[in-house]
């Protein structure tokens, strides 16, 4: 098992050197940006419920979401075209899924209609 882990580590480091990207930095940017992204998305949902503006927090959330990919685009070299296409699809899917989650109407249980009085 240790041999497989060392082979994987060597492969990732070699891949990073080949494309001019630091794998540790990319991994840290990815994990850190996702924590910040979900925290900001929670703030967006809080603002939505309070009927406050959400454009600025959404822009910040999108920025956090895109940090590792922007690093890959800027620092990477000799990267295949399919990687850029994949990044574009990730951006589009992220935008679409956030839009769907934020615009979805909550489903109320059968007896809990807004006009019901107990």
MIGU-652986 format. One record per residue: x, y, z of N, C-alpha, C, CB in turn; residue in three letters. Coordinates in steps of 0.1 Angstrom, whole numbers, plus 5000, padded with zeros to 4 digits. Glycine has a CB too. Layout:
<atoms>
<atom n_px="X" n_py="Y" n_pz="Z" ca_px="X" ca_py="Y" ca_pz="Z" c_px="X" c_py="Y" c_pz="Z" cb_px="X" cb_py="Y" cb_pz="Z" residu="Ala"/>
...
</atoms>
This chain:
<atoms>
<atom n_px="5008" n_py="4988" n_pz="5000" ca_px="5000" ca_py="5000" ca_pz="5000" c_px="5009" c_py="5013" c_pz="5000" cb_px="4991" cb_py="5000" cb_pz="5012" residu="Unk"/>
<atom n_px="5020" n_py="5012" n_pz="5008" ca_px="5029" ca_py="5023" ca_pz="5008" c_px="5035" c_py="5026" c_pz="4994" cb_px="5040" cb_py="5021" cb_pz="5018" residu="Unk"/>
<atom n_px="5038" n_py="5015" n_pz="4987" ca_px="5043" ca_py="5017" ca_pz="4974" c_px="5034" c_py="5024" c_pz="4964" cb_px="5046" cb_py="5003" cb_pz="4968" residu="Unk"/>
<atom n_px="5021" n_py="5021" n_pz="4965" ca_px="5011" ca_py="5028" ca_pz="4957" c_px="5010" c_py="5043" c_pz="4961" cb_px="4997" cb_py="5021" cb_pz="4959" residu="Unk"/>
<atom n_px="5010" n_py="5046" n_pz="4973" ca_px="5010" ca_py="5060" ca_pz="4978" c_px="5022" c_py="5068" c_pz="4973" cb_px="5008" cb_py="5061" cb_pz="4993" residu="Unk"/>
<atom n_px="5034" n_py="5062" n_pz="4974" ca_px="5046" ca_py="5069" ca_pz="4969" c_px="5046" c_py="5070" c_pz="4954" cb_px="5058" cb_py="5061" cb_pz="4974" residu="Unk"/>
<atom n_px="5041" n_py="5060" n_pz="4947" ca_px="5039" ca_py="5061" ca_pz="4932" c_px="5030" c_py="5072" c_pz="4928" cb_px="5035" cb_py="5048" cb_pz="4926" residu="Unk"/>
<atom n_px="5018" n_py="5073" n_pz="4936" ca_px="5009" ca_py="5083" ca_pz="4933" c_px="5014" c_py="5097" c_pz="4936" cb_px="4996" cb_py="5081" cb_pz="4942" residu="Unk"/>
<atom n_px="5022" n_py="5099" n_pz="4947" ca_px="5028" ca_py="5111" ca_pz="4950" c_px="5038" c_py="5116" c_pz="4939" cb_px="5035" cb_py="5110" cb_pz="4964" residu="Unk"/>
<atom n_px="5046" n_py="5106" n_pz="4935" ca_px="5056" ca_py="5109" ca_pz="4924" c_px="5049" c_py="5113" c_pz="4911" cb_px="5065" cb_py="5097" cb_pz="4922" residu="Unk"/>
<atom n_px="5038" n_py="5106" n_pz="4908" ca_px="5030" ca_py="5110" ca_pz="4896" c_px="5025" c_py="5124" c_pz="4897" cb_px="5019" cb_py="5099" cb_pz="4894" residu="Unk"/>
<atom n_px="5019" n_py="5127" n_pz="4908" ca_px="5013" ca_py="5141" ca_pz="4910" c_px="5024" c_py="5151" c_pz="4909" cb_px="5005" cb_py="5142" cb_pz="4923" residu="Unk"/>
<atom n_px="5035" n_py="5149" n_pz="4916" ca_px="5046" ca_py="5159" ca_pz="4915" c_px="5052" c_py="5160" c_pz="4901" cb_px="5057" cb_py="5155" cb_pz="4925" residu="Unk"/>
<atom n_px="5053" n_py="5149" n_pz="4894" ca_px="5058" ca_py="5150" ca_pz="4880" c_px="5048" c_py="5157" c_pz="4871" cb_px="5061" cb_py="5136" cb_pz="4875" residu="Unk"/>
<atom n_px="5036" n_py="5154" n_pz="4873" ca_px="5025" ca_py="5161" ca_pz="4865" c_px="5025" c_py="5176" c_pz="4868" cb_px="5011" cb_py="5155" cb_pz="4869" residu="Unk"/>
<atom n_px="5027" n_py="5180" n_pz="4881" ca_px="5028" ca_py="5194" ca_pz="4884" c_px="5040" c_py="5201" c_pz="4878" cb_px="5028" cb_py="5195" cb_pz="4899" residu="Unk"/>
<atom n_px="5051" n_py="5194" n_pz="4878" ca_px="5063" ca_py="5200" ca_pz="4871" c_px="5061" c_py="5201" c_pz="4856" cb_px="5075" cb_py="5191" cb_pz="4875" residu="Unk"/>
<atom n_px="5055" n_py="5191" n_pz="4850" ca_px="5053" ca_py="5191" ca_pz="4836" c_px="5044" c_py="5203" c_pz="4832" cb_px="5046" cb_py="5178" cb_pz="4831" residu="Unk"/>
<atom n_px="5034" n_py="5206" n_pz="4840" ca_px="5025" ca_py="5217" ca_pz="4836" c_px="5027" c_py="5230" c_pz="4844" cb_px="5011" cb_py="5212" cb_pz="4839" residu="Unk"/>
<atom n_px="5037" n_py="5231" n_pz="4852" ca_px="5040" ca_py="5243" ca_pz="4858" c_px="5031" c_py="5247" c_pz="4870" cb_px="5041" cb_py="5254" cb_pz="4848" residu="Unk"/>
<atom n_px="5025" n_py="5237" n_pz="4876" ca_px="5015" ca_py="5240" ca_pz="4886" c_px="5020" c_py="5233" c_pz="4899" cb_px="5001" cb_py="5235" cb_pz="4882" residu="Unk"/>
<atom n_px="5020" n_py="5239" n_pz="4910" ca_px="5023" ca_py="5233" ca_pz="4923" c_px="5011" c_py="5225" c_pz="4928" cb_px="5028" cb_py="5244" cb_pz="4933" residu="Unk"/>
<atom n_px="5012" n_py="5212" n_pz="4929" ca_px="5000" ca_py="5204" ca_pz="4933" c_px="4996" c_py="5207" c_pz="4947" cb_px="5004" cb_py="5190" cb_pz="4932" residu="Unk"/>
<atom n_px="5005" n_py="5210" n_pz="4956" ca_px="5001" ca_py="5213" ca_pz="4970" c_px="4993" c_py="5226" c_pz="4970" cb_px="5013" cb_py="5214" cb_pz="4979" residu="Unk"/>
<atom n_px="4998" n_py="5236" n_pz="4963" ca_px="4991" ca_py="5249" ca_pz="4963" c_px="4978" c_py="5248" c_pz="4956" cb_px="5000" cb_py="5259" cb_pz="4955" residu="Unk"/>
<atom n_px="4977" n_py="5240" n_pz="4946" ca_px="4964" ca_py="5238" ca_pz="4939" c_px="4954" c_py="5231" c_pz="4948" cb_px="4966" cb_py="5230" cb_pz="4926" residu="Unk"/>
<atom n_px="4959" n_py="5221" n_pz="4956" ca_px="4950" ca_py="5214" ca_pz="4965" c_px="4945" c_py="5223" c_pz="4976" cb_px="4957" cb_py="5202" cb_pz="4971" residu="Unk"/>
<atom n_px="4955" n_py="5231" n_pz="4982" ca_px="4951" ca_py="5240" ca_pz="4993" c_px="4941" c_py="5250" c_pz="4988" cb_px="4964" cb_py="5247" cb_pz="4998" residu="Unk"/>
<atom n_px="4944" n_py="5256" n_pz="4976" ca_px="4934" ca_py="5266" ca_pz="4970" c_px="4921" c_py="5259" c_pz="4968" cb_px="4940" cb_py="5271" cb_pz="4957" residu="Unk"/>
<atom n_px="4920" n_py="5247" n_pz="4963" ca_px="4908" ca_py="5240" ca_pz="4961" c_px="4900" c_py="5238" c_pz="4974" cb_px="4910" cb_py="5227" cb_pz="4954" residu="Unk"/>
<atom n_px="4906" n_py="5232" n_pz="4984" ca_px="4899" ca_py="5230" ca_pz="4997" c_px="4895" c_py="5243" c_pz="5004" cb_px="4908" cb_py="5221" cb_pz="5006" residu="Unk"/>
<atom n_px="4905" n_py="5252" n_pz="5004" ca_px="4902" ca_py="5265" ca_pz="5011" c_px="4891" c_py="5273" c_pz="5004" cb_px="4914" cb_py="5274" cb_pz="5011" residu="Unk"/>
<atom n_px="4891" n_py="5273" n_pz="4990" ca_px="4880" ca_py="5280" ca_pz="4983" c_px="4867" c_py="5274" c_pz="4985" cb_px="4884" cb_py="5281" cb_pz="4968" residu="Unk"/>
<atom n_px="4866" n_py="5261" n_pz="4986" ca_px="4853" ca_py="5254" ca_pz="4988" c_px="4847" c_py="5258" c_pz="5002" cb_px="4854" cb_py="5239" cb_pz="4986" residu="Unk"/>
<atom n_px="4855" n_py="5258" n_pz="5012" ca_px="4851" ca_py="5262" ca_pz="5025" c_px="4845" c_py="5277" c_pz="5025" cb_px="4862" cb_py="5261" cb_pz="5036" residu="Unk"/>
<atom n_px="4853" n_py="5286" n_pz="5019" ca_px="4848" ca_py="5300" ca_pz="5018" c_px="4836" c_py="5301" c_pz="5009" cb_px="4860" cb_py="5308" cb_pz="5012" residu="Unk"/>
<atom n_px="4835" n_py="5293" n_pz="4998" ca_px="4824" ca_py="5293" ca_pz="4989" c_px="4811" c_py="5289" c_pz="4996" cb_px="4826" cb_py="5283" cb_pz="4977" residu="Unk"/>
<atom n_px="4811" n_py="5278" n_pz="5004" ca_px="4799" ca_py="5273" ca_pz="5011" c_px="4795" c_py="5283" c_pz="5022" cb_px="4801" cb_py="5259" cb_pz="5016" residu="Unk"/>
<atom n_px="4805" n_py="5289" n_pz="5029" ca_px="4802" ca_py="5299" ca_pz="5039" c_px="4795" c_py="5311" c_pz="5033" cb_px="4815" cb_py="5303" cb_pz="5046" residu="Unk"/>
<atom n_px="4800" n_py="5316" n_pz="5022" ca_px="4794" ca_py="5327" ca_pz="5015" c_px="4781" c_py="5323" c_pz="5009" cb_px="4803" cb_py="5332" cb_pz="5004" residu="Unk"/>
<atom n_px="4779" n_py="5311" n_pz="5005" ca_px="4766" ca_py="5307" ca_pz="5000" c_px="4756" c_py="5307" c_pz="5011" cb_px="4767" cb_py="5293" cb_pz="4993" residu="Unk"/>
<atom n_px="4760" n_py="5303" n_pz="5023" ca_px="4751" ca_py="5304" ca_pz="5035" c_px="4747" c_py="5318" c_pz="5038" cb_px="4758" cb_py="5297" cb_pz="5047" residu="Unk"/>
<atom n_px="4756" n_py="5327" n_pz="5036" ca_px="4753" ca_py="5341" ca_pz="5038" c_px="4743" c_py="5346" c_pz="5027" cb_px="4766" cb_py="5350" cb_pz="5037" residu="Unk"/>
<atom n_px="4745" n_py="5341" n_pz="5015" ca_px="4735" ca_py="5345" ca_pz="5004" c_px="4721" c_py="5340" c_pz="5008" cb_px="4740" cb_py="5339" cb_pz="4991" residu="Unk"/>
<atom n_px="4720" n_py="5328" n_pz="5013" ca_px="4707" ca_py="5322" ca_pz="5016" c_px="4701" c_py="5330" c_pz="5028" cb_px="4708" cb_py="5307" cb_pz="5020" residu="Unk"/>
<atom n_px="4709" n_py="5334" n_pz="5038" ca_px="4705" ca_py="5342" ca_pz="5049" c_px="4699" c_py="5356" c_pz="5044" cb_px="4716" cb_py="5345" cb_pz="5059" residu="Unk"/>
<atom n_px="4706" n_py="5362" n_pz="5034" ca_px="4702" ca_py="5374" ca_pz="5028" c_px="4689" c_py="5373" c_pz="5020" cb_px="4712" cb_py="5381" cb_pz="5020" residu="Unk"/>
<atom n_px="4688" n_py="5361" n_pz="5013" ca_px="4675" ca_py="5359" ca_pz="5006" c_px="4663" c_py="5358" c_pz="5015" cb_px="4677" cb_py="5346" cb_pz="4998" residu="Unk"/>
<atom n_px="4665" n_py="5351" n_pz="5026" ca_px="4654" ca_py="5349" ca_pz="5035" c_px="4650" c_py="5363" c_pz="5042" cb_px="4658" cb_py="5339" cb_pz="5046" residu="Unk"/>
<atom n_px="4660" n_py="5371" n_pz="5044" ca_px="4658" ca_py="5384" ca_pz="5050" c_px="4654" c_py="5395" c_pz="5039" cb_px="4670" cb_py="5389" cb_pz="5057" residu="Unk"/>
<atom n_px="4652" n_py="5390" n_pz="5027" ca_px="4649" ca_py="5399" ca_pz="5016" c_px="4659" c_py="5411" c_pz="5014" cb_px="4635" cb_py="5405" cb_pz="5018" residu="Unk"/>
<atom n_px="4672" n_py="5408" n_pz="5016" ca_px="4682" ca_py="5417" ca_pz="5014" c_px="4689" c_py="5414" c_pz="5000" cb_px="4693" cb_py="5417" cb_pz="5025" residu="Unk"/>
<atom n_px="4697" n_py="5424" n_pz="4995" ca_px="4703" ca_py="5422" ca_pz="4982" c_px="4714" c_py="5410" c_pz="4983" cb_px="4711" cb_py="5435" cb_pz="4977" residu="Unk"/>
<atom n_px="4714" n_py="5403" n_pz="4972" ca_px="4723" ca_py="5391" ca_pz="4972" c_px="4733" c_py="5391" c_pz="4961" cb_px="4715" cb_py="5378" cb_pz="4971" residu="Unk"/>
<atom n_px="4733" n_py="5402" n_pz="4952" ca_px="4743" ca_py="5402" ca_pz="4941" c_px="4757" c_py="5402" c_pz="4945" cb_px="4740" cb_py="5414" cb_pz="4932" residu="Unk"/>
<atom n_px="4761" n_py="5411" n_pz="4955" ca_px="4775" ca_py="5412" ca_pz="4959" c_px="4780" c_py="5399" c_pz="4966" cb_px="4777" cb_py="5423" cb_pz="4968" residu="Unk"/>
<atom n_px="4772" n_py="5393" n_pz="4975" ca_px="4776" ca_py="5380" ca_pz="4981" c_px="4777" c_py="5369" c_pz="4970" cb_px="4767" cb_py="5376" cb_pz="4992" residu="Unk"/>
<atom n_px="4768" n_py="5369" n_pz="4960" ca_px="4769" ca_py="5359" ca_pz="4950" c_px="4782" c_py="5361" c_pz="4942" cb_px="4757" cb_py="5360" cb_pz="4940" residu="Unk"/>
<atom n_px="4786" n_py="5373" n_pz="4939" ca_px="4799" ca_py="5376" ca_pz="4932" c_px="4811" c_py="5371" c_pz="4940" cb_px="4800" cb_py="5390" cb_pz="4928" residu="Unk"/>
<atom n_px="4810" n_py="5373" n_pz="4953" ca_px="4821" ca_py="5368" ca_pz="4961" c_px="4821" c_py="5353" c_pz="4962" cb_px="4819" cb_py="5374" cb_pz="4976" residu="Unk"/>
<atom n_px="4809" n_py="5347" n_pz="4962" ca_px="4809" ca_py="5332" ca_pz="4962" c_px="4814" c_py="5327" c_pz="4949" cb_px="4794" cb_py="5327" cb_pz="4964" residu="Unk"/>
<atom n_px="4811" n_py="5333" n_pz="4938" ca_px="4816" ca_py="5328" ca_pz="4925" c_px="4831" c_py="5330" c_pz="4924" cb_px="4809" cb_py="5336" cb_pz="4913" residu="Unk"/>
<atom n_px="4836" n_py="5341" n_pz="4930" ca_px="4851" ca_py="5343" ca_pz="4930" c_px="4858" c_py="5332" c_pz="4938" cb_px="4854" cb_py="5357" cb_pz="4936" residu="Unk"/>
<atom n_px="4852" n_py="5329" n_pz="4950" ca_px="4858" ca_py="5318" ca_pz="4958" c_px="4857" c_py="5304" c_pz="4950" cb_px="4851" cb_py="5316" cb_pz="4971" residu="Unk"/>
<atom n_px="4846" n_py="5302" n_pz="4943" ca_px="4844" ca_py="5290" ca_pz="4936" c_px="4855" c_py="5289" c_pz="4925" cb_px="4831" cb_py="5289" cb_pz="4930" residu="Unk"/>
<atom n_px="4859" n_py="5300" n_pz="4919" ca_px="4867" ca_py="5299" ca_pz="4907" c_px="4882" c_py="5301" c_pz="4910" cb_px="4863" cb_py="5310" cb_pz="4897" residu="Unk"/>
<atom n_px="4886" n_py="5303" n_pz="4922" ca_px="4900" ca_py="5306" ca_pz="4925" c_px="4910" c_py="5295" c_pz="4920" cb_px="4902" cb_py="5308" cb_pz="4940" residu="Unk"/>
<atom n_px="4907" n_py="5282" n_pz="4924" ca_px="4917" ca_py="5272" ca_pz="4919" c_px="4917" c_py="5270" c_pz="4904" cb_px="4914" cb_py="5258" cb_pz="4926" residu="Unk"/>
<atom n_px="4906" n_py="5272" n_pz="4898" ca_px="4906" ca_py="5271" ca_pz="4883" c_px="4913" c_py="5282" c_pz="4876" cb_px="4892" cb_py="5270" cb_pz="4878" residu="Unk"/>
<atom n_px="4912" n_py="5294" n_pz="4882" ca_px="4919" ca_py="5306" ca_pz="4877" c_px="4934" c_py="5304" c_pz="4878" cb_px="4914" cb_py="5319" cb_pz="4883" residu="Unk"/>
<atom n_px="4938" n_py="5298" n_pz="4890" ca_px="4952" ca_py="5295" ca_pz="4892" c_px="4957" c_py="5285" c_pz="4881" cb_px="4955" cb_py="5289" cb_pz="4906" residu="Unk"/>
<atom n_px="4949" n_py="5275" n_pz="4878" ca_px="4953" ca_py="5265" ca_pz="4868" c_px="4954" c_py="5272" c_pz="4854" cb_px="4943" cb_py="5254" cb_pz="4868" residu="Unk"/>
<atom n_px="4945" n_py="5281" n_pz="4851" ca_px="4945" ca_py="5287" ca_pz="4838" c_px="4957" c_py="5297" c_pz="4837" cb_px="4932" cb_py="5295" cb_pz="4836" residu="Unk"/>
<atom n_px="4960" n_py="5304" n_pz="4848" ca_px="4971" ca_py="5314" ca_pz="4847" c_px="4985" c_py="5307" c_pz="4848" cb_px="4970" cb_py="5324" cb_pz="4858" residu="Unk"/>
<atom n_px="4987" n_py="5298" n_pz="4858" ca_px="5000" ca_py="5292" ca_pz="4860" c_px="5003" c_py="5280" c_pz="4851" cb_px="5001" cb_py="5288" cb_pz="4875" residu="Unk"/>
<atom n_px="4993" n_py="5273" n_pz="4847" ca_px="4995" ca_py="5261" ca_pz="4839" c_px="5000" c_py="5264" c_pz="4825" cb_px="4982" cb_py="5253" cb_pz="4838" residu="Unk"/>
<atom n_px="5009" n_py="5255" n_pz="4821" ca_px="5013" ca_py="5255" ca_pz="4807" c_px="5013" c_py="5241" c_pz="4801" cb_px="5028" cb_py="5261" cb_pz="4806" residu="Unk"/>
<atom n_px="5012" n_py="5240" n_pz="4788" ca_px="5011" ca_py="5227" ca_pz="4781" c_px="4999" c_py="5219" c_pz="4786" cb_px="5024" cb_py="5219" cb_pz="4783" residu="Unk"/>
<atom n_px="4988" n_py="5226" n_pz="4789" ca_px="4976" ca_py="5219" ca_pz="4794" c_px="4967" c_py="5216" c_pz="4782" cb_px="4969" cb_py="5228" cb_pz="4804" residu="Unk"/>
<atom n_px="4962" n_py="5204" n_pz="4781" ca_px="4953" ca_py="5200" ca_pz="4770" c_px="4941" c_py="5209" c_pz="4769" cb_px="4949" cb_py="5185" cb_pz="4772" residu="Unk"/>
<atom n_px="4935" n_py="5209" n_pz="4757" ca_px="4923" ca_py="5217" ca_pz="4755" c_px="4911" c_py="5212" c_pz="4763" cb_px="4920" cb_py="5218" cb_pz="4740" residu="Unk"/>
<atom n_px="4911" n_py="5199" n_pz="4765" ca_px="4899" ca_py="5193" ca_pz="4772" c_px="4899" c_py="5197" c_pz="4786" cb_px="4900" cb_py="5177" cb_pz="4771" residu="Unk"/>
<atom n_px="4910" n_py="5201" n_pz="4792" ca_px="4910" ca_py="5206" ca_pz="4806" c_px="4903" c_py="5220" c_pz="4806" cb_px="4924" cb_py="5208" cb_pz="4811" residu="Unk"/>
<atom n_px="4906" n_py="5228" n_pz="4796" ca_px="4899" ca_py="5241" ca_pz="4796" c_px="4884" c_py="5240" c_pz="4793" cb_px="4905" cb_py="5250" cb_pz="4785" residu="Unk"/>
<atom n_px="4880" n_py="5230" n_pz="4785" ca_px="4866" ca_py="5227" ca_pz="4782" c_px="4860" c_py="5222" c_pz="4795" cb_px="4865" cb_py="5217" cb_pz="4771" residu="Unk"/>
<atom n_px="4867" n_py="5213" n_pz="4803" ca_px="4861" ca_py="5208" ca_pz="4815" c_px="4859" c_py="5220" c_pz="4825" cb_px="4871" cb_py="5198" cb_pz="4821" residu="Unk"/>
<atom n_px="4869" n_py="5229" n_pz="4826" ca_px="4868" ca_py="5240" ca_pz="4835" c_px="4856" c_py="5249" c_pz="4831" cb_px="4881" cb_py="5249" cb_pz="4835" residu="Unk"/>
<atom n_px="4854" n_py="5251" n_pz="4818" ca_px="4842" ca_py="5259" ca_pz="4814" c_px="4829" c_py="5252" c_pz="4818" cb_px="4842" cb_py="5261" cb_pz="4798" residu="Unk"/>
<atom n_px="4828" n_py="5238" n_pz="4816" ca_px="4816" ca_py="5231" ca_pz="4820" c_px="4814" c_py="5232" c_pz="4836" cb_px="4818" cb_py="5217" cb_pz="4816" residu="Unk"/>
<atom n_px="4825" n_py="5231" n_pz="4843" ca_px="4824" ca_py="5232" ca_pz="4858" c_px="4818" c_py="5246" c_pz="4862" cb_px="4838" cb_py="5230" cb_pz="4865" residu="Unk"/>
<atom n_px="4823" n_py="5257" n_pz="4855" ca_px="4818" ca_py="5270" ca_pz="4858" c_px="4803" c_py="5271" c_pz="4854" cb_px="4825" cb_py="5281" cb_pz="4850" residu="Unk"/>
<atom n_px="4799" n_py="5266" n_pz="4842" ca_px="4785" ca_py="5267" ca_pz="4838" c_px="4776" c_py="5258" c_pz="4847" cb_px="4784" cb_py="5262" cb_pz="4824" residu="Unk"/>
<atom n_px="4781" n_py="5246" n_pz="4851" ca_px="4773" ca_py="5238" ca_pz="4860" c_px="4771" c_py="5244" c_pz="4873" cb_px="4779" cb_py="5224" cb_pz="4861" residu="Unk"/>
<atom n_px="4782" n_py="5250" n_pz="4878" ca_px="4782" ca_py="5257" ca_pz="4891" c_px="4772" c_py="5269" c_pz="4891" cb_px="4795" cb_py="5262" cb_pz="4895" residu="Unk"/>
<atom n_px="4772" n_py="5277" n_pz="4881" ca_px="4763" ca_py="5288" ca_pz="4880" c_px="4749" c_py="5283" c_pz="4879" cb_px="4766" cb_py="5296" cb_pz="4867" residu="Unk"/>
<atom n_px="4746" n_py="5273" n_pz="4871" ca_px="4733" ca_py="5267" ca_pz="4869" c_px="4728" c_py="5261" c_pz="4882" cb_px="4733" cb_py="5256" cb_pz="4858" residu="Unk"/>
<atom n_px="4736" n_py="5253" n_pz="4889" ca_px="4731" ca_py="5247" ca_pz="4901" c_px="4728" c_py="5257" c_pz="4912" cb_px="4741" cb_py="5236" cb_pz="4906" residu="Unk"/>
<atom n_px="4737" n_py="5267" n_pz="4914" ca_px="4734" ca_py="5277" ca_pz="4924" c_px="4721" c_py="5285" c_pz="4920" cb_px="4746" cb_py="5287" cb_pz="4924" residu="Unk"/>
<atom n_px="4719" n_py="5288" n_pz="4908" ca_px="4707" ca_py="5295" ca_pz="4904" c_px="4695" c_py="5286" c_pz="4907" cb_px="4708" cb_py="5298" cb_pz="4888" residu="Unk"/>
<atom n_px="4696" n_py="5273" n_pz="4904" ca_px="4684" ca_py="5265" ca_pz="4906" c_px="4681" c_py="5264" c_pz="4921" cb_px="4687" cb_py="5251" cb_pz="4900" residu="Unk"/>
<atom n_px="4692" n_py="5263" n_pz="4930" ca_px="4690" ca_py="5262" ca_pz="4944" c_px="4684" c_py="5274" c_pz="4950" cb_px="4703" cb_py="5258" cb_pz="4951" residu="Unk"/>
<atom n_px="4688" n_py="5286" n_pz="4945" ca_px="4684" ca_py="5298" ca_pz="4950" c_px="4670" c_py="5302" c_pz="4946" cb_px="4693" cb_py="5309" cb_pz="4947" residu="Unk"/>
<atom n_px="4666" n_py="5297" n_pz="4934" ca_px="4653" ca_py="5301" ca_pz="4929" c_px="4642" c_py="5290" c_pz="4932" cb_px="4653" cb_py="5303" cb_pz="4914" residu="Unk"/>
<atom n_px="4646" n_py="5279" n_pz="4938" ca_px="4636" ca_py="5268" ca_pz="4941" c_px="4627" c_py="5272" c_pz="4952" cb_px="4644" cb_py="5255" cb_pz="4945" residu="Unk"/>
<atom n_px="4614" n_py="5269" n_pz="4950" ca_px="4604" ca_py="5272" ca_pz="4960" c_px="4604" c_py="5261" c_pz="4970" cb_px="4590" cb_py="5273" cb_pz="4953" residu="Unk"/>
<atom n_px="4603" n_py="5264" n_pz="4983" ca_px="4603" ca_py="5254" ca_pz="4993" c_px="4590" c_py="5246" c_pz="4992" cb_px="4605" cb_py="5260" cb_pz="5007" residu="Unk"/>
<atom n_px="4591" n_py="5233" n_pz="4994" ca_px="4579" ca_py="5225" ca_pz="4994" c_px="4573" c_py="5224" c_pz="5008" cb_px="4582" cb_py="5210" cb_pz="4988" residu="Unk"/>
<atom n_px="4561" n_py="5228" n_pz="5009" ca_px="4554" ca_py="5228" ca_pz="5022" c_px="4547" c_py="5214" c_pz="5024" cb_px="4545" cb_py="5239" cb_pz="5024" residu="Unk"/>
<atom n_px="4547" n_py="5209" n_pz="5036" ca_px="4539" ca_py="5197" ca_pz="5039" c_px="4524" c_py="5200" c_pz="5036" cb_px="4542" cb_py="5192" cb_pz="5053" residu="Unk"/>
<atom n_px="4517" n_py="5189" n_pz="5034" ca_px="4503" ca_py="5191" ca_pz="5030" c_px="4494" c_py="5200" c_pz="5039" cb_px="4496" cb_py="5177" cb_pz="5029" residu="Unk"/>
<atom n_px="4496" n_py="5199" n_pz="5052" ca_px="4487" ca_py="5206" ca_pz="5061" c_px="4493" c_py="5220" c_pz="5064" cb_px="4486" cb_py="5199" cb_pz="5074" residu="Unk"/>
<atom n_px="4504" n_py="5224" n_pz="5059" ca_px="4511" ca_py="5237" ca_pz="5063" c_px="4510" c_py="5247" c_pz="5052" cb_px="4525" cb_py="5234" cb_pz="5067" residu="Unk"/>
<atom n_px="4498" n_py="5250" n_pz="5047" ca_px="4497" ca_py="5260" ca_pz="5037" c_px="4498" c_py="5274" c_pz="5043" cb_px="4483" cb_py="5259" cb_pz="5030" residu="Unk"/>
<atom n_px="4503" n_py="5284" n_pz="5036" ca_px="4506" ca_py="5297" ca_pz="5042" c_px="4494" c_py="5304" c_pz="5048" cb_px="4512" cb_py="5306" cb_pz="5032" residu="Unk"/>
<atom n_px="4482" n_py="5301" n_pz="5043" ca_px="4470" ca_py="5308" ca_pz="5048" c_px="4463" c_py="5300" c_pz="5060" cb_px="4460" cb_py="5310" cb_pz="5037" residu="Unk"/>
<atom n_px="4468" n_py="5288" n_pz="5063" ca_px="4462" ca_py="5280" ca_pz="5074" c_px="4463" c_py="5287" c_pz="5087" cb_px="4467" cb_py="5266" cb_pz="5074" residu="Unk"/>
<atom n_px="4453" n_py="5287" n_pz="5095" ca_px="4453" ca_py="5292" ca_pz="5109" c_px="4448" c_py="5281" c_pz="5118" cb_px="4444" cb_py="5305" cb_pz="5110" residu="Unk"/>
<atom n_px="4456" n_py="5279" n_pz="5128" ca_px="4453" ca_py="5268" ca_pz="5138" c_px="4444" c_py="5273" c_pz="5149" cb_px="4465" cb_py="5262" cb_pz="5143" residu="Unk"/>
</atoms>
